[in-house]
Amino acid sequence: MIHHDFSSNDAQYVRHNSLLPHHLHFSGNYTVGPFSEMTVTRQDIESKLRLGGSTPERAYALSKAEWTSMQFNQSGTQILVGAYGGIAFSLDGYEGTVLHSFQTEAGLVGASTSLPMAACFTSDDQSIICGNDDGTVSCYQADSGLLARKLRGHVDRVGAVAVSPAYKQMASACTSTVVWTC
């Protein structure tokens, strides 16, 4: 059973190893063990990657990719994971099930990137923003994983994305930075 009871602004710590469960701890109190545990399997990741257009071989290889970043959405109901290989995926923030996968545009046509995908949630939890190897920025619906919009404006791989929590703006960067009005 997974129990989330945040009575304060305590941060959580999640350890990734796709062979072991993920343990959630209250910050500053690691001696009592995790308050929650979730298991994310390679098979679940691989299945979502295949649904997203990867070949079985590529999906299998990417399902083993090392995780490079994790971000909770504002409501805590989803976790966005970035990984090497130009992929990201969203997890249910309570159960750990894989909701959606996202691949850099070059990854879908077979070009292989070893770099992690830049990805983040929008401040209203409605969208997931992903940088692509082809210089575009993809905006996906967080609930369905469907592509809502593609932004063009970079000449190289988009390696960083960020969303302003206070204004309807987001920024993306390759060798230059673009600020977008949402």
ZIFENQUI-V869628 format. One record per pair of residues at least 12 apart in sequence whose C-alpha atoms are under 6 Angstrom apart, sorted by the first residue. I is the first residue (numbers start at 1). J is the second residue. D is the distance in whole Angstrom. If there is no record, write none. Layout:
i: <I	I>
j: <J	J>
d: <D	D>
This chain:
i: <2	3	10	11	12	12	12	13	18	21	21	22	22	22	23	23	24	24	38	40	42	45	46	46	46	48	49	65	66	66	67	67	68	68	69	69	73	77	78	78	78	79	79	82	83	84	84	84	85	85	85	85	86	86	86	86	86	86	87	87	87	88	88	89	89	100	104	104	105	106	118	118	118	118	118	122	123	126	127	127	127	128	128	131	132	132	133	134	135	135	135	135	135	136	136	137	137	138	156	157	158	158	159	160	160	168	168	169	169>
j: <36	36	27	27	25	26	27	25	41	38	39	37	38	39	36	37	36	37	96	96	63	63	59	60	63	101	101	84	83	84	82	83	82	83	81	82	125	93	91	92	93	91	93	117	116	114	115	116	113	114	115	116	103	104	113	115	116	117	102	103	117	101	102	101	102	145	132	133	132	133	130	131	159	160	161	163	165	142	140	141	142	140	142	158	157	158	157	157	154	155	156	157	158	151	152	150	151	150	174	174	173	174	174	172	173	181	182	181	182>
d: <5	6	6	6	6	6	6	6	6	6	4	5	5	6	6	5	5	6	5	6	5	6	5	6	5	6	6	6	6	6	6	4	6	5	6	5	6	4	5	5	4	5	5	6	5	6	5	4	5	4	6	6	6	5	6	6	5	4	6	5	5	6	5	4	6	6	5	6	6	6	6	5	5	5	6	6	5	5	5	5	5	5	6	5	6	5	4	6	5	5	5	5	5	6	5	6	5	5	6	6	5	5	6	6	5	6	5	5	5>
